[in-house]
Amino acid sequence: MNLPFSELFRRNSPRYQAQFLEEYCVDVDYDATPIKAGEAYCRLWLVEMHLAKDVDWLRERYPVVHAAIRFNHDGKSLTVPCLAEPGHLKELTKENLNKVIQYNYPLTPLFPFNNGLVELQAGLFSMVNSNPIGKFIKTMGRFSELLPVPNISSLLKIVEPIYRGIEDLIGAGEGHLELGYQQTFSAAGGGGNNDLRAGYLVAILAEENQINPDTLCIVNDSLKIVHYKLKETAFGRSKDFIKDAKPLEGYSYMLFRIEKRTSQDWESLTQIKELVNKAQEAVFDGNYNKAKNLLLPAIKIAIYSSPDLIKVDRENMVLKIQDYLSEIGLQGASTQKRSLFSIMQRPLPVLDAQTEAELTALEQIFVQ
């Protein structure tokens, strides 16, 4: 699937600066270590958008932000489109076009980064101001809000029509690309400067000589600027720049954030959660053999066939669930079931040789 504004990027993308801000330029601490394939979950956010004072859209045209993120899911390339329609710009008026619009809008679900590349394309478009186009934008905006859901597998049936609808919208509204950004990230160790890692990245509609990138920083999830160059040795831990930071005005920009997590939203794994609940009920009903010989094998298959888990979590989930069911089976009936999230907070038990051989076989069967 081609991203809808790829051609616009090639023939009509304006000049802009693109910057991945270093840790010492951000007011909160986080782990910016490049992400290895199979070891983390990721989510992309549109943190904020800023409209320059000289962008006079409201008379005949108005802004629309369209982003599309592509990553591998279940052995296939999946594109998640997003449309930020004017309903998200409630504070936008002719008098405050230079106002920062806070988003913190999730562009993707929390997805497992197991292999391949992650591609981000985003465009700030101005659209013709007409009633039919306005209604179309609002409709597509509401539909695109359905996409960043926890369970990625549920996206597959609705992504394609929403994607095509946004593509048609950009064409019907005579969309003009005001600011475009594209980047492709790879797993750690790729040899370039595009390793996938947590942090903030910004695209600014400005020439290289207009803004010194070493003076940019993040304060309270907002892009700021200081009057001096930021350096790791001087400001790495003290965060002294926070008191000196001022809003970046006079430029259009889009600010994004890459989120990294080492654990999944366990309660979003509905199939696995339901099987674990059934297994607990069987144990509480005094039928531990059913839980052990029927439901536990089904849980293992569901875990190893799930495309919503990173590689290291598959083995850990099986061990913790198996250990928990064994524990409550020996202790007898319990009065309360535990959530999948609660079970995953348990300490990791020792992996015995028999279970290791079984999980190795499941890995070979289900994991590509």
N, C-alpha and C positions, 0 to 999 in steps of 0.2 A: 504494500500500500504506500503510495507516494504522499508526502505531506502536502496539503493543499497550497501553501504559499512558497513551495520550493522554487518555482519558476520566478516568482516575484523577487525572491532573494537574489537570484542570479542576475536579473536584468535591471532591478530598480531599488536595490537596498541602499539606503543612505549610509554615509560614513558614520561610524560610531566607535566608541571605546568599549572594550570588554575587559573586565577585571575580576579575578578571583581574589577576594580580600584575605590577607593572611590572618592568622589567629591573633596576633598582637594588635590588629586593627579593630577587633571586635570586643564589645564590653562584657561578654559572657565567655566562660571557658568551655571548651568542648574538645573532643578527640578528632583531630584532623588527619589522622594516619590514613594513608591511601587504603581503600577497601579491597580486600582479596576476594576473588570469586568464591561463593559458597559459604561466606562467613558473616554476612550481615544483611539486614533488611534496609531498604531505602524508601524515601518519600520525597517528592519535589514540591516546593511551595512557591507561589507568587507572593512575596512578602509585601511589596508596595509598588505603586506606579506614581510617577510625578509628571505633571503636564507643564511644559514651559509657558511663560507668560505670553510669548509671541505666537502660540498656537491658537488661532481663532477658528474653532470648530463649531461653536454653538449656533452660529447664524444659519449655515446651510449644511454642515456636516457635524457628526459627533463621533467620539472615540469608541472603539471596540478592541479589546485585547483577546487575541487568539493564540493559544499555545497547544503544542502537540508533543508528547513525550513517547518515545519508542524504546522498548526493552524486550528482552527474551522472556517468554513465559510458556512453560510446558513444551519446550523445544521449538517454539514458533515465535516470530516477531509480532509483538502486540503494540499498537499505537493507541494511546489514550488522548483524545482531543479535549480541549477546554475552551469555553467562550465566556469572557467576562463582559456582560452586557451593561448598558447604562444604568440598570437598576442597582448595580454595585457601586455606582459613582453618585451616591445620593447628595454629597456635599458639593458637587460640581455646578458652578454657575459662571456667568460671564465675569463676575467680579473676583472670583478666586480660582482662576485657571492655574495659578502657580501653587495651589494647595496640594500638599502630599495626601494621597488617598491610601489609607491603610487597608491592606487586604488580609495577609496571612491566610491565603486561600489555597487549600491543597489541590495540586494539579494531578496527583496520582494517588492511588491507594498505597499502603505500606506493602512493597513488593520484595520478594527474595531476589537478591543479586547472585545468581548461581553461575552465569556464564554470559559471554557476548558483550555487547556494547549498550550504553544508554545514550540516547540522542534527544536533545532538547532543541526545538525550534519555537520561537515566540515572535509574534508581530503585534505592534500597536498600529491599528488601522483607523482611518477616518472614513466614515460611511455617509452616504447621502441621507439627509434628514427628510424622511417621508413616512407617512403612517403605515403603509404595507411593510416597509423594511423594518420600521421600529417594532411592529408586532412580531415579525419573523425573528428578530434578534432576541426579544424577550422570551419567545417560545424556545429557541435553541439554547438560550442561557439557562433556562429552567431544566431542560433535558441534560445539559452537560454537568449540572450539579449532581446528577445521579451517579456520575462515573467514579469519583474517588471513594468507593465503598470498601470496607475491609476485605471482603472475599472477592479476589480478582476473577475467579472462575465465573462469577455471576455477571461480569461485564461483557462477556464475549458476544452475547446476542444483541446488545444495544449499542456497542461501539460503532459498528459500521454505518448504520443509518444516521447516527448523530454526526459522525465524521463527514458523511456526504452532505448532510444538511448544512453544516457550517461552510463547507466548500462552495455550495450553491449560493449561500448567503453572501459570501465575500464577493462573488461575481455579480450577483444581482444588485448589490448595494454600491457598485462601482468602488470597491474598497481600494483606498490609497494607502500604501505602506509608509507610515511615518517613521517607524523605528523597528528594525528587525534584528533578531539575535539567533544564532545557531551554534551549537557546540556538541561534540560527541565525546563521551567519557569511556575509558576502558578500565579494566581491572588493574590493581597495583602491579608494577613491574613491567609496564608496557614500553618503557624507555622514553616516553615523552613527558610533556607537562600537562597532560589531560587525564591524569589518574582520577578516578571517581573517589571523592572524599567529602566528608561533611563540611559545611561552611556556606558562605554567602558569595554570590556572583552577581555582577551588575553590568548592564549594557546602557551606555549613555550616548545620547545624540550630540556628540561633540567631536571636534577635530583633536588630534593628538596634542596640539600645542595649546589648547584651551584649558585643559584641566590636568594637573599633575596627579597621576594615580596614587602616588605615595602619600598624598594628603587626605585620602578618603578613609572613612571609618564607619562602623556601625554602632549606634547607640539606641537602645530600646527598639530594636527591629526597624530602624530607619537609617537611611543613608545620610551621612554628615560629612563635613569637610573641616579641616583645621588649617592654620596658616603656616604650618611647618611640616617637614617630612617626618613620617612615622618610621621608627626603626625598632627592631626587636630588642636590641640590647638596652635601649633607654625606656621603652614603654611596654615590654613584654608582660610584666606582671603588675605594675602599678596602675595601669589604665588611666594615667594622668590626662590623656586626651579627652576624656569624657567631659570634663568641665570646660574645655576649650572648643568643643565641637559645635558647629553651626549648620543649619540646613543648607543643602546644596540647591540653590535657586537659579532660575533662568535656563534650565536644561530639562529636556524630557528624558526619562530613564525608566527602566524596569529592574527591580531588585528581586532576585531569586535566592532560595535557600535549599540546600541538599541536606536532608535529615538522615542520620544513620542510627540504627538500633540493632542490638544484638539479640533481641527476642521478638517474636511475633505477637500479634494481638490474638492470644490463644482462644478467646471466646468467639472469634470470627470464624474459626475452623468448624463449621456446623456439623459436617458429616462425622468427623472424629469425635467431637463433643457428644453427639447423640449416641455413638457407640459406647463411649466411656460411661455415659449415664446408664445405659442398658446393662453394662457389665456390673456397675455398682448395685443396681436394683436386683440383679440375679444373685449377687453375693449376700445382700441383705435379706433376700428371700430364702436363704439357706442352700442355694444352688451354685456353689463355687465351681463345680466341674463344668457347668455351662459357661460361666465367665472365662474359665481358664482354657477350655478346649474348643469353644465355638466363637465367643465374642473377642477374646484377646487376639487370636489369629486374624480376625477381621479388622481389628484396630491396627495391627501391624501393617496389613496390606494397605489400609486407608492412608496411613502415615507415609509409607514409602511410595505410594502412587500420587500423593498430593503435590501439585505444582506450586503450592503456596508456602512451602517450607524450604529453608536453606539446608544444605547437605548435613551440616554438623548437628542440626536439631532433630533429624530423623532418629538417629540412634538414641539421643538423650530422651526424647519423648517416649520411645518404647520402654526404655529402662525404668523411667520414673513411673509410668502407668502400670507396668508389670509389677514393680516392687510394691506399689500402693495396693493393687488388687490382692496380691499375695498377703500383705500385712492385714488387711481387713478380713480376708478369708480365714486367717489363723485366729484372729481376735473374736470372730463371730459378728453377728448383725450389729449395725450401727444405726443411730437414729437420724443421721443427716448425711446427705451426699456432699461430696466436695466438687467444686468447680474445676474445670480443666486448668484454669489459671492457677488455682490453689495447688493442684497436683504438680504443676510445673515449677513451683517454688520449692519443692522438696529437694533435699540433697541428692546428688547423683550417686546411685548405687554402683557397686563393682560389676563389671562386665565379665560374666563367666564364659567359658569356652563354647558351650552349647549354644548360648544366645548369640555369641559373636559369629559363629558359623551360619546360624539362621539369618541374621541380619545381613551378612555378606551376600548370601544367596538372594535376598530380597533386593539388595542394592543392584545386583547384576540384572535382575529381571525388570525392575521398574525404572531405574534411574538412567537417563540418557547421558 
